[in-house]
Amino acid sequence: MTITLPDEVRAQAEREAKAAGFATVDECVADQVREDVEAGPLPDQYAGRTREEFEALLNETLGTEPKRMDEAFWVERRRKMLEYTAKRGITS
């Protein structure tokens, strides 16, 4: 696969890849694609959405009442994060 980027975008991608420990942008992109493939498809509520739809969801969420961050909230948050990292093979 070949992707052509404007010079300034390529330079930024090279800086970010290097900062993340990759020798090349190609390695960084390949790693990100591999992680996406391993993670599996998006949940149904997100599949097939455009960037504009995601932005609308974000804006809608920002307008809601804040969630109460009690013990139950943090227990559920931890459970979801452990599930997320396990799917991606991330360990602490």
JOHU-V952925 format. One record per backbone hydrogen bond with DSSP energy under -0.5 kcal/mol. CO is the residue of the C=O (numbers start at 0). NH is the residue of the N-H. If there is no record, write none. Layout:
co = <CO & CO>
nh = <NH & NH>
This chain:
co = <2 & 5 & 6 & 7 & 8 & 9 & 10 & 11 & 12 & 13 & 14 & 15 & 16 & 17 & 23 & 24 & 25 & 26 & 27 & 28 & 29 & 30 & 31 & 32 & 33 & 34 & 35 & 36 & 42 & 42 & 45 & 49 & 50 & 51 & 52 & 53 & 54 & 55 & 56 & 57 & 58 & 60 & 66 & 67 & 69 & 70 & 71 & 72 & 73 & 74 & 75 & 76 & 77 & 78 & 79 & 80 & 81 & 82 & 83 & 84 & 85>
nh = <4 & 9 & 10 & 11 & 12 & 13 & 14 & 15 & 16 & 17 & 18 & 19 & 21 & 20 & 27 & 28 & 29 & 30 & 31 & 32 & 33 & 34 & 35 & 36 & 37 & 38 & 39 & 39 & 45 & 46 & 48 & 53 & 54 & 55 & 56 & 57 & 58 & 59 & 60 & 61 & 62 & 63 & 68 & 69 & 73 & 74 & 75 & 76 & 77 & 78 & 79 & 80 & 81 & 82 & 83 & 84 & 85 & 86 & 87 & 89 & 88>
